[in-house]
C-alpha cells in the first residue's frame, strides 16, 4: 500500500495547480480573458475570480487543518473528489 497523503501534500498540489493556471493565463490578451465565449458561459476572468473568492470558504482556516481528525470517506466522497479535481 502507498504512503498516506498528508495535508501538506495536498496544499503543495493545490499550489502547483494554481501556479500552472496563472502561467497559462498571464500572457493572454486581457480582452480575451474578459470575453465570455457565450452569453451564459463565464469568462476566464470570472472563473479565476470565483476560485479566488471561494478559496477561503473551501479551505477554511488552514492553521486548524493539523488539528482536524480524519473522517471515514466513502464512495460518494471519492466520486465527488474526481468530479471536482
BAZARO-878408 format. One record per residue (C-alpha): residue number from 1; x, y, z. Coordinates in steps of 0.02 Angstrom, whole numbers. Example, Ala and Ser with C-alpha at 12.3 -4.5 7.8 and 13.67 -1.06 7.14 Angstrom:
nr->1; east->615; north->-225; up->390 $
nr->2; east->684; north->-53; up->357 $
***
This chain:
nr->1; east->0; north->0; up->0 $
nr->2; east->64; north->176; up->-41 $
nr->3; east->105; north->310; up->83 $
nr->4; east->-34; north->415; up->157 $
nr->5; east->-59; north->584; up->77 $
nr->6; east->-31; north->723; up->203 $
nr->7; east->-114; north->892; up->214 $
nr->8; east->50; north->970; up->158 $
nr->9; east->50; north->856; up->3 $
nr->10; east->-124; north->918; up->-39 $
nr->11; east->-78; north->1100; up->-11 $
nr->12; east->77; north->1079; up->-119 $
nr->13; east->-30; north->1002; up->-257 $
nr->14; east->-153; north->1147; up->-248 $
nr->15; east->-10; north->1272; up->-258 $
nr->16; east->64; north->1184; up->-411 $
nr->17; east->-106; north->1189; up->-497 $
nr->18; east->-128; north->1372; up->-452 $
nr->19; east->43; north->1414; up->-523 $
nr->20; east->6; north->1318; up->-685 $
nr->21; east->-160; north->1410; up->-702 $
nr->22; east->-76; north->1579; up->-679 $
nr->23; east->62; north->1534; up->-802 $
nr->24; east->-67; north->1484; up->-931 $
nr->25; east->-164; north->1648; up->-922 $
nr->26; east->-28; north->1778; up->-889 $
nr->27; east->15; north->1801; up->-1071 $
nr->28; east->-164; north->1801; up->-1135 $
nr->29; east->-237; north->1960; up->-1205 $
nr->30; east->-343; north->2048; up->-1072 $
nr->31; east->-487; north->2064; up->-1195 $
nr->32; east->-485; north->1877; up->-1223 $
nr->33; east->-478; north->1842; up->-1035 $
nr->34; east->-630; north->1955; up->-1004 $
nr->35; east->-733; north->1891; up->-1150 $
nr->36; east->-873; north->1767; up->-1122 $
nr->37; east->-871; north->1626; up->-1250 $
nr->38; east->-1062; north->1627; up->-1246 $
nr->39; east->-1183; north->1740; up->-1152 $
nr->40; east->-1223; north->1608; up->-1021 $
nr->41; east->-1042; north->1549; up->-1002 $
nr->42; east->-913; north->1626; up->-886 $
nr->43; east->-757; north->1714; up->-948 $
nr->44; east->-583; north->1657; up->-894 $
nr->45; east->-576; north->1811; up->-782 $
nr->46; east->-741; north->1767; up->-697 $
nr->47; east->-685; north->1588; up->-667 $
nr->48; east->-522; north->1642; up->-588 $
nr->49; east->-611; north->1773; up->-483 $
nr->50; east->-732; north->1640; up->-424 $
nr->51; east->-588; north->1524; up->-375 $
nr->52; east->-501; north->1664; up->-278 $
nr->53; east->-658; north->1720; up->-188 $
nr->54; east->-716; north->1544; up->-144 $
nr->55; east->-546; north->1482; up->-81 $
nr->56; east->-573; north->1540; up->100 $
nr->57; east->-740; north->1450; up->106 $
nr->58; east->-669; north->1292; up->32 $
nr->59; east->-509; north->1284; up->133 $
nr->60; east->-567; north->1369; up->292 $
nr->61; east->-435; north->1410; up->420 $
nr->62; east->-280; north->1318; up->362 $
nr->63; east->-199; north->1339; up->533 $
nr->64; east->-328; north->1219; up->604 $
nr->65; east->-302; north->1082; up->474 $
nr->66; east->-171; north->989; up->576 $
nr->67; east->-292; north->983; up->723 $
nr->68; east->-434; north->904; up->624 $
nr->69; east->-462; north->719; up->638 $
nr->70; east->-486; north->622; up->477 $
nr->71; east->-661; north->559; up->445 $
nr->72; east->-706; north->399; up->353 $
nr->73; east->-727; north->427; up->167 $
nr->74; east->-849; north->327; up->63 $
nr->75; east->-883; north->301; up->-121 $
nr->76; east->-983; north->463; up->-131 $
nr->77; east->-832; north->562; up->-68 $
nr->78; east->-717; north->480; up->-194 $
nr->79; east->-835; north->516; up->-339 $
nr->80; east->-857; north->697; up->-285 $
nr->81; east->-668; north->715; up->-272 $
nr->82; east->-647; north->654; up->-451 $
nr->83; east->-781; north->774; up->-512 $
nr->84; east->-700; north->923; up->-425 $
nr->85; east->-521; north->883; up->-472 $
***
